[in-house]
């Protein structure tokens, strides 16, 4: 259950109890109830063990700016953190944020962490769970139902120099991207994100992306590599915009790379989105393997569009849900090379309509538009 939020600011009382437990090497258990955090959020330390039986409500206002319910507030690297849920949650208050960015849990500058059975509840206007510049961690059995339908309300957000992280059994329903891997702005300058593997994902986004990988033009020579996702089901739930799978290397001009990405057994649905656009969109990505994919519900655009990508493998099915749409532009490849495309095209009922197959060694000098080529 989610408890009603208390009226008084609980930061001082809870932080004192958390600090005392950490000093003794004991577990800090947040008791049952709803605790309001208005002035600031709570901070964990080295070797912290935290159990949530109650709820932490993020209710700060714009004068505070951006705030997590719980994070590393020490301004140094920490280690050996364990957080588990026992019925409690990180919750966004329903009071008007008036521009405040309210986040849930932040695993920041932490080496060695475990987050199990943790929940978030909306309407958080920022990330439900952010993993930022953190290494050697595990995420298990998470339910991140976090976001208001606003930009920035990602469910699970990996940011900057993250590495060696495993996760399984994660359900997300977000206002912005469901799960995102980004190096963006100068906070992740020249960062390397690598070695993140997640399995068993249910990813719903209101109107943005189910899966997003992104670098920006202000990150220096940042790198994202070694991302592994398996057994994924994702959907755009509201629209009118959205792209279930997006990999966008906007920082390629200054040397950013997104490479060595593998997604296996993914069912991605354009859902309620109504504007033009592909179900999957990739720009300037190298060595991507998308296998056992099911791409559903394009909206007068392509199922798959790739721009300047090398080493691409796409295998699976494309489910056509718009009767009468053009069958000649289902896959669009712009100056791509070293690729293999092998898709079965099905109707909305599952009947086989044909197939799309193409391969190339080298780099295309023009855009290729691929449609149904045979039964």
C-alpha positions as CSV (number, residue, x, y, z in Angstrom):
1,X,0.0,0.0,0.0
2,X,0.9,3.7,-0.2
3,X,0.5,5.6,3.0
4,X,-1.0,9.1,3.2
5,X,1.7,11.8,3.4
6,X,2.4,13.3,6.8
7,X,2.0,17.1,7.2
8,X,5.3,17.9,8.8
9,X,8.8,17.9,7.2
10,X,10.5,14.7,8.4
11,X,14.0,15.3,7.0
12,X,15.7,16.2,10.2
13,X,14.3,13.4,12.3
14,X,14.8,10.7,9.6
15,X,18.3,11.8,8.8
16,X,19.3,11.6,12.4
17,X,18.0,8.1,12.7
18,X,19.7,7.0,9.5
19,X,23.0,8.5,10.6
20,X,22.8,6.8,14.0
21,X,22.1,3.4,12.4
22,X,24.9,3.8,9.9
23,X,27.3,4.7,12.8
24,X,26.5,1.5,14.6
25,X,26.6,-0.6,11.4
26,X,22.9,-1.4,11.8
27,X,20.1,-1.6,9.4
28,X,17.9,1.5,9.2
29,X,14.3,0.6,8.7
30,X,11.9,3.4,7.6
31,X,8.8,2.6,9.7
32,X,5.4,2.2,8.1
33,X,3.7,5.6,7.3
34,X,4.1,8.4,4.8
35,X,7.0,10.8,5.5
36,X,7.1,14.3,3.9
37,X,10.4,15.6,2.6
38,X,10.1,19.3,2.0
39,X,13.4,21.1,2.9
40,X,15.7,18.6,1.3
41,X,16.2,14.9,0.8
42,X,17.9,12.2,2.8
43,X,21.5,11.1,2.3
44,X,23.1,7.7,2.7
45,X,26.7,6.9,3.6
46,X,29.3,4.1,3.3
47,X,28.0,0.6,4.2
48,X,24.4,1.8,4.5
49,X,21.7,-0.8,4.8
50,X,18.2,0.7,4.3
51,X,14.8,-1.0,4.4
52,X,11.7,0.8,3.3
53,X,8.6,-0.2,5.1
54,X,7.1,3.3,4.8
55,X,6.9,5.8,2.1
56,X,9.2,8.8,1.4
57,X,7.3,11.7,-0.2
58,X,9.1,14.2,-2.3
59,X,7.2,17.5,-1.7
60,X,9.9,20.2,-2.1
61,X,9.2,23.4,-4.0
62,X,11.1,25.3,-6.8
63,X,13.3,27.1,-4.3
64,X,15.1,23.8,-3.7
65,X,15.5,23.1,-7.4
66,X,16.2,19.4,-8.0
67,X,16.0,16.9,-5.2
68,X,16.0,13.1,-4.6
69,X,14.1,11.5,-1.8
70,X,17.3,9.6,-1.0
71,X,20.8,9.8,-2.5
72,X,24.5,10.3,-1.9
73,X,24.7,13.9,-0.5
74,X,28.3,13.6,0.8
75,X,30.1,15.1,-2.3
76,X,32.5,12.1,-2.3
77,X,32.4,8.6,-3.6
78,X,30.7,6.0,-1.4
79,X,30.6,2.2,-1.3
80,X,28.7,-0.8,-0.2
81,X,25.1,0.3,-0.3
82,X,22.0,-2.0,0.1
83,X,18.5,-0.7,-0.2
84,X,15.5,-3.0,-0.1
85,X,11.7,-2.5,-0.1
86,X,9.3,-3.9,2.4
87,X,6.1,-2.4,1.2
88,X,7.3,1.3,1.2
89,X,7.9,3.5,-1.9
90,X,9.5,6.6,-3.1
91,X,6.6,8.9,-4.0
92,X,6.0,12.2,-5.7
93,X,3.7,14.4,-3.8
94,X,0.5,15.5,-5.6
95,X,1.0,19.1,-4.5
96,X,1.8,21.5,-7.4
97,X,5.6,21.3,-8.1
98,X,5.6,24.8,-9.5
99,X,8.7,24.0,-11.5
100,X,10.5,21.8,-8.9
101,X,12.1,18.6,-10.2
102,X,11.2,15.8,-7.8
103,X,13.2,12.6,-8.1
104,X,12.9,9.3,-6.3
105,X,16.0,7.3,-5.5
106,X,19.5,8.4,-6.7
107,X,22.4,5.9,-6.7
108,X,25.1,8.5,-7.3
109,X,28.9,8.2,-7.1
110,X,28.6,4.8,-5.4
111,X,30.7,1.7,-5.9
112,X,29.0,-1.6,-5.0
113,X,25.3,-1.3,-4.5
114,X,22.2,-3.5,-4.4
115,X,18.6,-2.3,-4.9
116,X,15.9,-4.9,-4.4
117,X,12.1,-4.9,-4.3
118,X,12.0,-1.1,-4.4
119,X,9.0,0.8,-5.7
120,X,8.4,4.3,-6.9
121,X,5.0,6.0,-7.2
122,X,4.1,9.2,-9.2
123,X,3.7,11.9,-9.9
124,X,7.4,12.4,-9.8
125,X,8.5,15.1,-12.2
126,X,12.1,13.8,-12.4
127,X,13.7,10.3,-12.5
128,X,12.1,7.5,-10.5
129,X,15.5,5.8,-10.1
130,X,18.7,7.3,-11.4
131,X,22.0,5.5,-11.4
132,X,24.7,8.1,-12.0
133,X,28.5,7.6,-12.1
134,X,28.0,4.4,-10.2
135,X,29.6,0.9,-10.6
136,X,29.3,-2.7,-9.6
137,X,25.7,-2.9,-8.8
138,X,22.5,-5.0,-9.0
139,X,18.9,-4.1,-9.5
140,X,16.3,-6.7,-8.8
141,X,12.5,-6.9,-8.8
142,X,11.8,-3.2,-9.2
143,X,8.4,-1.5,-9.8
144,X,9.0,2.0,-11.0
145,X,5.5,3.5,-11.5
146,X,6.9,7.0,-11.3
147,X,6.4,9.7,-13.8
148,X,4.2,12.6,-14.5
149,X,3.7,13.0,-18.3
150,X,6.5,15.6,-18.6
151,X,10.0,15.6,-20.1
152,X,12.6,14.3,-17.6
153,X,10.3,11.9,-15.8
154,X,12.2,8.8,-16.8
155,X,11.5,5.6,-14.9
156,X,15.1,4.2,-14.8
157,X,17.9,6.5,-15.9
158,X,21.6,5.5,-16.3
159,X,23.8,8.6,-16.5
160,X,27.5,9.1,-17.2
161,X,30.2,6.8,-16.1
162,X,28.2,3.7,-15.0
163,X,29.7,0.2,-15.4
164,X,29.3,-3.4,-14.3
165,X,25.6,-3.3,-13.5
166,X,23.1,-6.2,-13.7
167,X,19.3,-6.0,-13.4
168,X,16.3,-8.3,-13.6
169,X,12.6,-8.3,-13.2
170,X,11.9,-4.5,-13.7
171,X,8.5,-3.0,-14.4
172,X,8.4,0.6,-15.4
173,X,5.5,3.0,-16.3
174,X,7.0,6.5,-16.9
175,X,6.0,9.9,-18.2
176,X,9.2,10.2,-20.3
177,X,11.6,7.4,-21.3
178,X,11.0,4.2,-19.5
179,X,14.7,3.1,-19.4
180,X,17.4,5.4,-20.7
181,X,21.2,5.3,-21.0
182,X,22.7,8.8,-21.5
183,X,25.8,10.8,-21.5
184,X,24.5,14.4,-21.8
185,X,25.6,17.9,-20.8
186,X,28.9,18.6,-19.1
187,X,28.1,16.5,-16.0
188,X,29.1,13.5,-18.1
189,X,32.0,15.0,-20.0
190,X,34.1,12.3,-21.6
191,X,32.4,9.7,-19.6
192,X,32.3,6.0,-20.5
193,X,29.2,3.9,-19.8
194,X,29.7,0.2,-20.3
195,X,28.8,-3.3,-19.2
196,X,25.1,-2.9,-18.2
197,X,22.8,-6.0,-18.6
198,X,19.1,-6.0,-17.9
199,X,16.6,-8.8,-18.4
200,X,12.9,-9.3,-17.8
201,X,11.7,-5.7,-18.5
202,X,8.2,-4.3,-18.8
203,X,8.5,-0.8,-20.2
204,X,5.6,1.6,-20.7
205,X,6.2,5.2,-21.7
206,X,3.4,7.8,-22.0
207,X,4.7,9.5,-25.1
208,X,8.5,9.3,-25.4
209,X,10.7,6.1,-25.6
210,X,10.6,2.6,-24.0
211,X,14.3,2.3,-24.6
212,X,16.6,5.2,-25.2
213,X,20.4,5.5,-25.7
214,X,21.7,9.1,-26.2
215,X,24.7,11.3,-26.3
216,X,24.6,15.1,-26.6
217,X,26.8,17.7,-28.3
218,X,28.2,18.9,-24.9
219,X,29.7,15.7,-23.5
220,X,33.2,15.7,-25.1
221,X,34.2,12.3,-26.3
222,X,31.7,10.2,-24.2
223,X,31.1,6.6,-25.0
224,X,28.3,4.1,-24.4
225,X,29.0,0.5,-25.0
226,X,28.3,-3.0,-23.9
227,X,24.6,-2.6,-23.2
228,X,22.6,-5.9,-23.1
229,X,18.8,-6.1,-22.8
230,X,16.8,-9.2,-23.0
231,X,13.1,-10.3,-22.7
232,X,11.6,-6.9,-23.1
233,X,8.0,-5.8,-23.6
234,X,7.5,-2.1,-24.2
235,X,4.6,0.2,-25.3
236,X,3.8,3.8,-25.9
237,X,0.7,4.2,-23.9
238,X,-0.7,7.7,-24.7
239,X,1.0,9.5,-27.5
240,X,0.6,11.5,-29.7
241,X,4.4,11.2,-30.0
242,X,6.8,8.4,-29.1
243,X,9.4,6.0,-30.4
244,X,9.6,2.7,-28.6
245,X,13.3,2.2,-29.4
246,X,15.7,5.2,-29.9
247,X,19.4,5.2,-30.1
248,X,20.6,8.8,-30.9
249,X,24.3,9.7,-31.0
250,X,24.0,13.4,-31.3
251,X,27.6,13.8,-30.0
252,X,29.2,12.0,-33.0
253,X,30.7,15.3,-34.2
254,X,33.0,15.6,-31.2
255,X,33.8,11.9,-31.1
256,X,31.0,10.3,-29.0
257,X,30.3,6.7,-29.7
258,X,27.4,4.3,-29.1
259,X,28.4,0.8,-29.9
260,X,28.2,-2.9,-29.1
261,X,24.5,-2.9,-28.1
262,X,22.5,-6.1,-28.1
263,X,18.7,-6.5,-27.6
264,X,17.2,-10.0,-27.7
265,X,13.5,-11.0,-27.5
266,X,11.8,-7.6,-27.5
267,X,8.2,-6.8,-28.3
268,X,7.9,-3.0,-28.9
269,X,4.5,-1.4,-29.7
270,X,3.9,2.1,-31.0
271,X,0.6,1.9,-29.1
272,X,-1.5,5.1,-29.1
273,X,1.1,7.3,-30.9
274,X,-0.4,9.0,-33.9
275,X,2.3,11.1,-35.5
276,X,4.7,10.1,-38.3
277,X,7.8,8.2,-37.3
278,X,9.5,4.9,-37.0
279,X,9.0,2.3,-34.3
280,X,12.8,2.1,-34.0
281,X,15.2,4.9,-34.9
282,X,19.0,4.7,-34.8
283,X,21.6,7.4,-35.7
284,X,25.4,6.9,-35.9
285,X,25.5,3.6,-34.0
286,X,28.0,0.8,-34.5
287,X,27.7,-2.9,-34.0
288,X,24.1,-3.3,-32.9
289,X,22.4,-6.7,-32.8
290,X,18.6,-6.7,-32.6
291,X,17.4,-10.3,-32.6
292,X,14.0,-11.9,-32.0
293,X,12.4,-8.4,-32.3
294,X,8.7,-7.7,-32.8
295,X,8.0,-4.2,-34.0
296,X,4.4,-3.2,-33.9
297,X,2.2,-0.3,-34.9
298,X,4.1,2.1,-37.1
299,X,2.3,5.4,-37.7
300,X,2.6,6.3,-41.4
301,X,6.4,6.0,-41.1
302,X,8.8,3.1,-41.0
303,X,9.0,0.2,-38.6
304,X,12.8,0.8,-38.6
305,X,15.0,3.7,-39.7
306,X,18.8,3.8,-39.3
307,X,21.1,6.7,-40.3
308,X,24.9,6.2,-40.7
309,X,24.9,3.0,-38.8
310,X,27.5,0.2,-39.3
311,X,27.5,-3.4,-38.2
312,X,23.7,-3.7,-37.8
313,X,21.8,-6.9,-37.5
314,X,18.0,-6.8,-37.3
315,X,16.0,-10.1,-37.2
316,X,12.4,-10.7,-36.2
317,X,8.9,-9.6,-37.1
318,X,7.1,-6.4,-38.1
319,X,3.4,-6.3,-37.4
320,X,1.4,-4.0,-39.7
321,X,-1.5,-2.4,-37.9
322,X,-2.6,0.2,-40.4
323,X,-4.6,-1.3,-43.3
324,X,-3.7,0.4,-46.6
325,X,-0.3,1.8,-45.5
326,X,2.5,1.7,-48.1
327,X,4.4,-1.6,-48.1
328,X,7.4,-0.1,-49.9
329,X,9.0,1.9,-47.1
330,X,8.9,-0.3,-44.1
331,X,12.6,-0.1,-43.4
332,X,14.7,2.9,-44.3
333,X,18.6,2.8,-44.3
334,X,20.5,6.0,-44.9
335,X,24.2,5.7,-45.7
336,X,24.4,2.5,-43.6
337,X,26.9,-0.4,-44.0
338,X,27.7,-3.9,-43.0
339,X,24.1,-4.8,-42.2
340,X,21.7,-7.7,-42.3
341,X,17.9,-7.2,-42.3
342,X,15.7,-10.2,-41.9
343,X,12.1,-9.5,-41.0
344,X,8.8,-11.3,-41.4
345,X,5.9,-8.9,-42.0
346,X,2.6,-9.8,-40.4
347,X,-0.9,-8.2,-40.3
348,X,-2.5,-7.0,-37.1
349,X,-4.0,-10.5,-36.7
350,X,-0.7,-12.3,-37.1
351,X,-1.2,-13.4,-40.7
352,X,2.0,-13.5,-42.7
353,X,2.1,-10.9,-45.4
354,X,5.6,-11.4,-46.7
355,X,9.2,-10.6,-45.7
356,X,11.9,-8.0,-45.8
357,X,15.5,-9.2,-46.4
358,X,18.6,-7.1,-47.3
359,X,22.3,-7.3,-46.7
360,X,25.3,-5.2,-47.5
361,X,29.0,-5.3,-47.0
362,X,30.5,-1.8,-47.3
363,X,28.6,1.4,-47.1
364,X,25.5,2.5,-49.1
365,X,26.0,5.8,-50.9
366,X,22.3,6.5,-51.0
367,X,19.2,5.9,-48.9
368,X,17.6,2.4,-49.3
369,X,13.8,2.0,-48.8
370,X,12.9,-1.6,-48.1
371,X,9.4,-3.1,-48.4
372,X,7.9,-6.5,-48.7
373,X,10.0,-8.6,-51.1
374,X,8.4,-12.0,-50.9
375,X,6.3,-14.5,-49.0
